Amino acid sequence: MPSYHNSVVTNMADATADTTLDRVTTGVPGLDEVLHGGLVDGRSYLVRGRPGSGKTILGFHFLTAGAAAGETALFINLEEKERDTRANAASLGFDLAGVEMLDLSPSSEFFARDQSYSVFGADEVEGDDLTERIADRVAELGPDRVFVDPVTQFRYLTSDDYQFRKQVLSFLRFLEEQDATVLFTSQRTSDSTDEDLQFMSDGIVELSYSDDVRRIAVPKFRGSDRQGGRHGMAIRGDGLHVFPELVPSTHGVGFDTERISSGVDELDALLGGGIERGTITVASGPTGVGKTTTGTQFLAEAARRGERSAVYLLEESVDTFEHRAAAIGQPVERMRAEGTLAVEPVEPLSVSPQEFARRIRTEVEERDTRVVMIDGVRGYKLSMQGEGDDLVRKLHALGRYLKNMGVTVVIVDEIDQVTGEFRATNSGISYLADNVLFLRYLEMEGELRKVAGVLKKRVGDFERSVREFEITEEGVAVGEPLTGLHGVLRGAPEFVDGGP
């Protein structure tokens, strides 16, 4: 087993959280991580986003987390009937039994009246049933948390934008004077924006939803730091899941940069003795040449050392992967049963890069996984939610994180050309690699044959020649150096000076 030291994960979010401020959990762990511990107690926050982006679900998390902690939580509902709200919450697994509800959803008669409301002046509350109900309920409960959904409904109760801003500001100040932490949502339309609400709030949580891609950001968070950027988000059967952007520099462990074997002596010789722990190896080549099989050799050898590995399949099914491995004697099924290998398929467009990184973090930090294979880059670009250049940056961040954690990484990259002009990678990721192992087909003397070579190795020396490469019933077989073979990289190989 390798020797590790100082193996404590550091997280900048923990390091920079302002411990002088009392924090209130949002009920969404990933969002609390973005907020460096949660919302600041006693302040008001705007939750904004298009319909269907998850604003009310965030409110469910916020309220039920408070109720579970023994706090008084109040839902002021200005749009949907209470019975519908409770039913919708229950469908996502939220029990609002411990949450107080003030149903102020409008009826047809309510909107038929043409009058203005001014919220909490002492002489004004007495005359308006709506304001009396709010003030009386808040005074009665003394809530710790209040969720108002949506506060923009007050626009219908005021004569102009000035009165609306005055009313909402008074409303928020009233709640804060009761020492409540407040979340309030906005409902934007083409005729009215929520820019005024953004200025009034102590913080803004933005939810976006486009082409089935969900994101969350916190552009404003008064009085405290937070993690910037647009983070991954998903709505599942149990509510919101937030996946913060991965910041590699905030994670790391001490480890020994020992050389590890593939389990195939000739392949190790080609690599100058093997690959170093905590490095990234890109295995590139055309389809069917043996990239995944070669990468699996490192996983099998890790299992022999008693280490745990994980492979993430972005281009094929688990059944196909296991069947091929069994056909050449790689003990994938046994490794899975023994717990030394995790095989994780990734469905196309089902996850964000941030969620994918979180899955790998869980493997590394909670299960002590020491070798990770990502198969492959093309599948990553097709399966992850996002655009090409941004996805490559996300993959780069993930690779940096894994290196910082002392994890050995194998990334499979498919090359379009079967033969012909040489390309190291097909996805512009060679700069990510500490090692580039290329596999390719060559047409020699009327036969299609395979060779393997090393193009790059940052740590240590490597063999400059190529070797013939085969996949047999016994696994990966690598021959002696083809010292008399020239022109491999040009795609026109030939033997010279007495070569075979």
C-alpha positions as CSV (number, residue, x, y, z in Angstrom):
1,M,0.0,0.0,0.0
2,P,1.3,3.5,-0.7
3,S,2.3,5.8,2.1
4,Y,0.2,8.9,2.6
5,H,0.9,11.9,4.9
6,N,-1.0,15.0,5.9
7,S,-4.0,13.4,4.3
8,V,-6.5,16.0,5.4
9,V,-8.8,17.5,2.8
10,T,-8.7,21.3,2.9
11,N,-11.7,23.2,1.7
12,M,-11.5,27.0,1.1
13,A,-15.2,27.3,1.8
14,D,-14.6,26.2,5.4
15,A,-11.4,28.3,5.7
16,T,-13.0,31.6,4.6
17,A,-16.4,31.3,6.3
18,D,-17.0,34.2,8.6
19,T,-17.5,32.5,12.0
20,T,-18.5,35.8,13.6
21,L,-21.9,35.6,11.8
22,D,-24.7,33.3,12.8
23,R,-25.7,31.1,10.0
24,V,-29.0,29.6,8.9
25,T,-29.0,26.4,6.8
26,T,-30.9,26.6,3.5
27,G,-31.7,22.9,3.9
28,V,-29.7,22.2,0.7
29,P,-26.2,21.0,1.6
30,G,-24.6,22.0,-1.7
31,L,-26.1,25.5,-1.5
32,D,-24.8,25.9,2.1
33,E,-21.4,25.0,0.8
34,V,-21.7,27.8,-1.9
35,L,-22.7,30.2,0.9
36,H,-19.8,29.2,3.1
37,G,-22.1,27.8,5.8
38,G,-25.6,29.1,5.0
39,L,-27.6,32.3,5.0
40,V,-26.8,35.1,7.5
41,D,-29.3,35.0,10.3
42,G,-31.9,37.8,10.4
43,R,-31.5,39.0,6.8
44,S,-33.6,38.9,3.7
45,Y,-32.8,37.1,0.4
46,L,-34.4,37.3,-3.0
47,V,-34.8,34.0,-4.9
48,R,-35.3,34.7,-8.6
49,G,-35.8,32.7,-11.7
50,R,-38.2,31.8,-14.5
51,P,-41.3,29.6,-13.7
52,G,-40.3,26.0,-13.1
53,S,-36.7,26.9,-12.1
54,G,-37.3,25.6,-8.5
55,K,-37.9,28.7,-6.4
56,T,-40.7,27.3,-4.3
57,I,-38.9,24.0,-3.9
58,L,-36.0,25.9,-2.4
59,G,-38.5,27.5,0.0
60,F,-39.7,24.0,1.0
61,H,-36.1,23.0,1.9
62,F,-35.6,26.3,3.9
63,L,-38.8,25.9,5.9
64,T,-38.6,22.2,6.7
65,A,-35.0,22.5,7.7
66,G,-36.0,25.1,10.2
67,A,-39.0,23.1,11.5
68,A,-36.7,20.0,11.9
69,A,-34.4,22.2,14.0
70,G,-37.2,23.2,16.3
71,E,-37.6,26.7,14.8
72,T,-40.8,28.4,13.9
73,A,-41.2,28.5,10.1
74,L,-43.9,30.5,8.3
75,F,-44.9,30.2,4.7
76,I,-46.7,33.4,3.5
77,N,-48.4,32.2,0.3
78,L,-49.5,34.9,-2.1
79,E,-50.2,32.9,-5.1
80,E,-51.2,29.2,-4.6
81,K,-53.8,27.8,-2.3
82,E,-52.6,26.1,0.8
83,R,-54.0,22.7,0.0
84,D,-52.2,22.8,-3.4
85,T,-49.0,23.9,-1.8
86,R,-49.0,21.1,0.8
87,A,-49.9,18.5,-1.9
88,N,-47.0,19.7,-4.2
89,A,-44.6,19.6,-1.3
90,A,-45.7,16.1,-0.3
91,S,-45.1,14.9,-3.9
92,L,-41.4,15.8,-3.4
93,G,-41.2,14.2,0.0
94,F,-41.6,17.4,2.0
95,D,-43.8,17.2,5.1
96,L,-45.0,20.7,5.9
97,A,-46.9,19.6,9.0
98,G,-44.4,21.5,11.1
99,V,-44.6,24.6,9.0
100,E,-47.1,27.4,9.7
101,M,-49.0,28.6,6.6
102,L,-50.6,32.0,6.0
103,D,-52.7,31.6,2.8
104,L,-53.1,35.0,1.1
105,S,-53.6,33.6,-2.4
106,P,-55.9,35.9,-4.3
107,S,-59.5,35.2,-5.1
108,S,-61.4,36.7,-8.0
109,E,-63.1,39.1,-5.5
110,F,-59.6,40.1,-4.2
111,F,-58.4,41.3,-7.5
112,A,-61.7,43.0,-8.4
113,R,-61.1,45.6,-5.7
114,D,-59.3,48.7,-6.7
115,Q,-57.5,50.0,-3.7
116,S,-53.9,50.4,-2.5
117,Y,-52.3,48.8,0.6
118,S,-49.6,50.2,2.7
119,V,-48.2,47.5,4.8
120,F,-47.1,48.2,8.4
121,G,-47.8,51.8,9.4
122,A,-49.7,51.8,12.7
123,D,-52.5,53.9,11.3
124,E,-52.8,51.8,8.1
125,V,-52.9,48.3,9.5
126,E,-56.1,48.9,11.3
127,G,-58.1,49.5,8.2
128,D,-56.9,46.7,5.9
129,D,-57.8,43.0,6.5
130,L,-54.8,41.8,4.5
131,T,-52.2,43.7,6.4
132,E,-53.9,42.9,9.7
133,R,-53.7,39.2,8.9
134,I,-50.0,39.4,8.1
135,A,-49.1,41.5,11.1
136,D,-51.2,39.5,13.6
137,R,-49.8,36.2,12.4
138,V,-46.2,37.3,12.5
139,A,-46.7,38.9,16.0
140,E,-48.4,35.7,17.2
141,L,-45.8,33.3,15.9
142,G,-42.6,35.3,16.2
143,P,-41.2,33.2,13.3
144,D,-37.5,32.4,13.0
145,R,-37.9,31.8,9.2
146,V,-40.3,33.3,6.7
147,F,-40.8,32.3,3.1
148,V,-42.8,34.7,0.9
149,D,-43.9,33.3,-2.4
150,P,-44.0,35.5,-4.5
151,V,-43.6,39.0,-3.1
152,T,-44.3,40.5,-6.5
153,Q,-48.0,39.8,-6.0
154,F,-47.9,43.0,-3.9
155,R,-47.7,44.9,-7.2
156,Y,-51.4,44.1,-7.8
157,L,-52.2,45.8,-4.5
158,T,-50.5,49.1,-5.1
159,S,-51.1,52.0,-7.4
160,D,-47.6,52.5,-8.9
161,D,-44.0,51.2,-8.7
162,Y,-43.1,53.8,-6.0
163,Q,-45.8,52.5,-3.7
164,F,-44.8,48.9,-4.4
165,R,-41.2,49.5,-3.5
166,K,-42.2,51.4,-0.3
167,Q,-44.6,48.6,0.6
168,V,-42.1,45.7,0.1
169,L,-39.3,47.6,1.9
170,S,-41.6,48.2,4.9
171,F,-42.7,44.5,4.8
172,L,-39.1,43.2,4.8
173,R,-38.0,45.6,7.6
174,F,-41.0,44.5,9.7
175,L,-40.0,40.9,9.4
176,E,-36.4,41.6,10.1
177,E,-37.4,43.5,13.2
178,Q,-39.0,40.3,14.4
179,D,-35.5,38.6,14.0
180,A,-36.7,36.5,11.2
181,T,-34.5,35.2,8.3
182,V,-36.5,35.8,5.1
183,L,-36.6,34.2,1.7
184,F,-38.8,35.9,-0.9
185,T,-39.4,35.0,-4.5
186,S,-40.1,37.2,-7.5
187,Q,-42.2,36.6,-10.6
188,R,-40.8,38.5,-13.5
189,T,-43.0,39.4,-16.5
190,S,-42.3,41.3,-19.7
191,D,-44.0,44.3,-18.2
192,S,-42.2,44.4,-14.9
193,T,-38.7,43.4,-13.7
194,D,-37.5,42.6,-10.2
195,E,-34.5,45.0,-10.3
196,D,-35.9,47.0,-7.5
197,L,-36.2,43.9,-5.3
198,Q,-32.5,43.1,-6.0
199,F,-31.5,46.4,-4.5
200,M,-33.7,45.8,-1.4
201,S,-32.4,42.3,-0.6
202,D,-29.3,41.4,1.4
203,G,-28.6,38.6,-1.1
204,I,-29.7,37.1,-4.4
205,V,-30.0,33.4,-5.3
206,E,-30.6,33.0,-9.1
207,L,-32.0,29.8,-10.5
208,S,-31.7,29.3,-14.3
209,Y,-33.3,26.7,-16.4
210,S,-32.8,26.4,-20.2
211,D,-32.8,23.3,-22.5
212,D,-33.1,21.0,-19.5
213,V,-29.9,22.5,-18.0
214,R,-30.3,23.9,-14.5
215,R,-27.8,26.2,-12.8
216,I,-27.7,28.2,-9.6
217,A,-25.6,31.3,-8.7
218,V,-25.3,33.8,-5.8
219,P,-24.4,37.1,-7.4
220,K,-25.0,39.1,-4.2
221,F,-24.4,38.1,-0.6
222,R,-24.1,41.1,1.6
223,G,-21.8,41.0,4.7
224,S,-20.1,37.7,3.8
225,D,-18.1,35.9,1.2
226,R,-19.5,33.1,-1.0
227,Q,-18.3,30.9,-3.9
228,G,-18.9,32.7,-7.1
229,G,-19.7,31.2,-10.5
230,R,-22.6,29.2,-11.8
231,H,-23.1,25.9,-10.1
232,G,-24.8,22.7,-11.1
233,M,-28.3,22.0,-9.9
234,A,-30.8,19.3,-10.4
235,I,-34.4,18.7,-9.3
236,R,-35.0,15.1,-8.3
237,G,-37.8,13.2,-6.6
238,D,-36.6,14.5,-3.2
239,G,-36.1,18.2,-4.1
240,L,-33.1,20.3,-5.0
241,H,-29.5,19.1,-5.4
242,V,-26.8,21.7,-5.7
243,F,-23.3,20.8,-6.9
244,P,-20.8,23.6,-6.4
245,E,-18.1,24.4,-9.0
246,L,-15.0,22.4,-8.3
247,V,-12.0,24.6,-7.2
248,P,-9.0,22.3,-7.3
249,S,-6.7,24.6,-5.3
250,T,-8.9,24.2,-2.2
251,H,-8.3,20.4,-2.0
252,G,-5.2,18.4,-1.5
253,V,-3.3,15.7,0.4
254,G,0.3,14.7,0.9
255,F,1.3,11.6,-1.0
256,D,4.4,9.7,-2.2
257,T,4.9,10.0,-6.0
258,E,5.8,6.3,-6.4
259,R,5.7,4.6,-9.7
260,I,2.8,2.1,-10.2
261,S,2.6,-0.8,-12.6
262,S,0.1,-1.8,-15.3
263,G,0.7,-5.4,-14.5
264,V,2.3,-5.9,-18.0
265,D,6.1,-5.8,-17.9
266,E,6.5,-4.8,-21.5
267,L,4.0,-2.0,-21.2
268,D,5.7,-0.8,-18.0
269,A,9.0,-0.8,-19.9
270,L,7.5,1.4,-22.6
271,L,6.4,3.8,-19.9
272,G,9.8,3.9,-18.3
273,G,8.8,1.6,-15.4
274,G,5.2,2.5,-15.1
275,I,3.2,5.7,-14.4
276,E,3.6,7.9,-11.3
277,R,1.0,8.2,-8.6
278,G,-1.0,11.4,-8.8
279,T,-0.5,11.8,-12.6
280,I,-2.9,11.9,-15.6
281,T,-2.4,9.5,-18.4
282,V,-4.2,10.0,-21.7
283,A,-4.6,6.7,-23.6
284,S,-5.5,7.7,-27.2
285,G,-6.2,5.9,-30.4
286,P,-8.9,4.9,-32.9
287,T,-12.0,2.9,-32.1
288,G,-11.4,-0.8,-31.2
289,V,-7.6,-0.5,-30.8
290,G,-7.7,-1.4,-27.1
291,K,-7.7,1.9,-25.1
292,T,-10.2,0.9,-22.5
293,T,-8.7,-2.6,-22.1
294,T,-5.3,-1.0,-21.6
295,G,-6.7,1.4,-19.0
296,T,-8.4,-1.5,-17.2
297,Q,-5.0,-3.1,-16.7
298,F,-4.1,-0.3,-14.3
299,L,-7.4,-0.9,-12.4
300,A,-6.8,-4.6,-12.1
301,E,-3.2,-4.0,-10.9
302,A,-4.5,-1.6,-8.3
303,A,-6.9,-4.3,-7.1
304,R,-4.0,-6.7,-6.8
305,R,-2.3,-4.1,-4.5
306,G,-5.5,-3.9,-2.4
307,E,-6.4,-0.4,-3.7
308,R,-9.9,0.7,-4.8
309,S,-10.4,2.1,-8.4
310,A,-13.4,3.6,-10.2
311,V,-14.2,3.7,-13.9
312,Y,-16.8,6.1,-15.3
313,L,-18.4,4.8,-18.5
314,L,-19.5,7.6,-20.8
315,E,-19.5,5.7,-24.1
316,E,-20.6,2.1,-23.4
317,S,-22.8,0.1,-21.0
318,V,-21.7,-1.8,-17.9
319,D,-22.7,-5.1,-19.6
320,T,-20.5,-4.4,-22.6
321,F,-17.5,-3.4,-20.4
322,E,-17.8,-6.5,-18.2
323,H,-18.3,-8.9,-21.1
324,R,-15.2,-7.6,-22.9
325,A,-13.1,-7.7,-19.8
326,A,-14.2,-11.3,-19.0
327,A,-13.4,-12.4,-22.6
328,I,-9.7,-11.5,-22.1
329,G,-9.3,-12.6,-18.4
330,Q,-9.6,-9.2,-16.7
331,P,-11.3,-9.9,-13.4
332,V,-13.7,-6.9,-13.4
333,E,-16.7,-8.9,-12.0
334,R,-14.7,-10.2,-9.1
335,M,-13.2,-6.8,-8.4
336,R,-16.7,-5.3,-8.2
337,A,-17.8,-8.1,-5.9
338,E,-14.8,-7.5,-3.6
339,G,-15.3,-3.8,-3.5
340,T,-12.0,-2.9,-5.2
341,L,-13.7,-1.5,-8.3
342,A,-16.7,0.8,-8.9
343,V,-18.1,0.8,-12.3
344,E,-20.3,3.9,-12.9
345,P,-22.3,4.4,-16.1
346,V,-23.2,8.0,-17.0
347,E,-26.4,8.6,-18.9
348,P,-26.2,11.2,-21.8
349,L,-27.1,14.7,-20.7
350,S,-28.3,13.5,-17.3
351,V,-25.7,15.3,-15.2
352,S,-23.8,18.6,-15.1
353,P,-20.0,18.6,-15.0
354,Q,-20.3,19.8,-11.3
355,E,-22.4,16.8,-10.4
356,F,-20.0,14.4,-12.2
357,A,-17.1,16.0,-10.2
358,R,-19.1,15.6,-7.0
359,R,-19.6,11.9,-7.7
360,I,-15.9,11.4,-8.2
361,R,-15.1,13.5,-5.1
362,T,-17.4,11.2,-3.1
363,E,-15.4,8.1,-4.4
364,V,-12.1,9.7,-3.5
365,E,-12.8,11.3,-0.2
366,E,-15.3,8.9,1.3
367,R,-14.1,5.5,-0.2
368,D,-10.4,6.2,-0.6
369,T,-10.4,5.5,-4.3
370,R,-6.8,5.7,-5.6
371,V,-7.2,5.1,-9.4
372,V,-9.9,6.7,-11.6
373,M,-10.5,6.0,-15.3
374,I,-12.7,8.3,-17.4
375,D,-13.9,6.5,-20.6
376,G,-13.8,8.7,-22.5
377,V,-13.4,12.4,-23.5
378,R,-15.9,12.3,-26.4
379,G,-18.5,10.7,-24.2
380,Y,-17.8,13.4,-21.6
381,K,-18.5,16.1,-24.1
382,L,-21.7,14.4,-25.3
383,S,-23.0,13.4,-21.9
384,M,-22.3,16.5,-19.8
385,Q,-24.6,19.5,-19.8
386,G,-22.7,22.4,-21.3
387,E,-20.6,23.7,-24.2
388,G,-17.4,22.3,-25.6
389,D,-14.7,24.7,-24.5
390,D,-16.3,25.1,-21.1
391,L,-16.5,21.3,-20.7
392,V,-12.8,20.9,-21.4
393,R,-12.1,23.5,-18.7
394,K,-14.3,21.5,-16.3
395,L,-12.4,18.4,-17.1
396,H,-9.1,20.2,-16.6
397,A,-10.3,21.3,-13.1
398,L,-11.4,17.7,-12.3
399,G,-8.0,16.4,-13.4
400,R,-6.2,19.0,-11.2
401,Y,-8.3,18.1,-8.2
402,L,-7.5,14.4,-8.7
403,K,-3.8,15.1,-9.0
404,N,-3.9,17.2,-5.8
405,M,-5.5,14.3,-4.0
406,G,-2.8,11.8,-5.1
407,V,-5.2,9.9,-7.4
408,T,-3.8,8.3,-10.5
409,V,-6.0,9.1,-13.5
410,V,-6.5,7.4,-16.9
411,I,-8.4,9.3,-19.5
412,V,-9.5,7.5,-22.7
413,D,-9.6,9.7,-25.9
414,E,-10.7,8.4,-29.2
415,I,-9.0,9.5,-32.5
416,D,-11.1,9.8,-35.6
417,Q,-8.4,8.4,-38.1
418,V,-7.9,4.7,-38.1
419,T,-4.6,5.1,-40.1
420,G,-2.8,8.0,-41.7
421,E,-1.5,11.2,-40.2
422,F,-0.7,11.0,-36.5
423,R,-2.7,12.9,-33.9
424,A,-1.9,12.7,-30.2
425,T,-5.5,13.4,-29.1
426,N,-8.7,14.3,-30.8
427,S,-10.1,16.6,-28.1
428,G,-7.4,19.2,-27.5
429,I,-6.6,17.7,-24.1
430,S,-3.0,16.7,-24.4
431,Y,-2.0,19.7,-22.2
432,L,-3.9,18.0,-19.4
433,A,-1.7,14.9,-19.6
434,D,1.4,14.1,-17.7
435,N,1.7,11.0,-19.9
436,V,0.4,10.3,-23.4
437,L,0.2,6.7,-24.4
438,F,-0.9,6.2,-28.0
439,L,-2.3,3.1,-29.6
440,R,-2.7,2.9,-33.3
441,Y,-3.3,0.7,-36.3
442,L,-0.6,0.3,-39.0
443,E,-0.8,-1.3,-42.3
444,M,2.3,-3.4,-42.7
445,E,3.0,-5.8,-45.5
446,G,-0.7,-6.1,-46.3
447,E,-1.8,-6.7,-42.7
448,L,-3.5,-4.4,-40.2
449,R,-1.4,-4.5,-37.0
450,K,-1.4,-2.5,-33.8
451,V,1.4,-0.6,-32.1
452,A,1.8,1.2,-28.8
453,G,4.1,4.1,-28.0
454,V,4.7,6.9,-25.5
455,L,4.6,10.5,-26.8
456,K,5.0,12.3,-23.5
457,K,6.0,11.7,-19.9
458,R,6.5,14.6,-17.5
459,V,8.0,12.6,-14.7
460,G,11.0,10.4,-15.6
461,D,12.2,8.9,-18.8
462,F,10.4,6.6,-21.3
463,E,11.1,4.4,-24.2
464,R,11.2,6.2,-27.6
465,S,10.5,3.2,-29.7
466,V,7.1,1.6,-30.5
467,R,6.1,-1.9,-29.7
468,E,3.6,-4.2,-31.3
469,F,0.5,-4.5,-29.3
470,E,-2.3,-7.1,-29.2
471,I,-5.4,-8.0,-27.2
472,T,-5.4,-11.8,-26.6
473,E,-7.5,-14.2,-24.6
474,E,-5.0,-13.7,-21.8
475,G,-5.2,-9.9,-21.9
476,V,-2.9,-7.2,-23.1
477,A,0.2,-8.4,-24.9
478,V,3.1,-6.1,-25.8
479,G,6.0,-7.2,-27.9
480,E,9.6,-6.2,-28.1
481,P,10.6,-2.7,-29.4
482,L,10.3,-2.3,-33.1
483,T,13.7,-0.6,-33.5
484,G,13.8,-0.8,-37.2
485,L,10.4,0.7,-37.9
486,H,10.3,4.3,-39.1
487,G,7.5,6.6,-40.2
488,V,4.9,5.6,-37.7
489,L,3.9,9.2,-36.8
490,R,3.7,10.1,-40.5
491,G,1.3,7.2,-41.1
492,A,3.8,5.6,-43.6
493,P,5.7,2.9,-41.6
494,E,8.5,1.0,-43.1
495,F,11.3,-1.2,-41.8
496,V,14.9,-0.1,-42.5
497,D,18.4,-1.2,-41.6
498,G,17.6,-4.9,-41.3
499,G,14.3,-4.5,-39.3
500,P,11.8,-7.4,-39.4
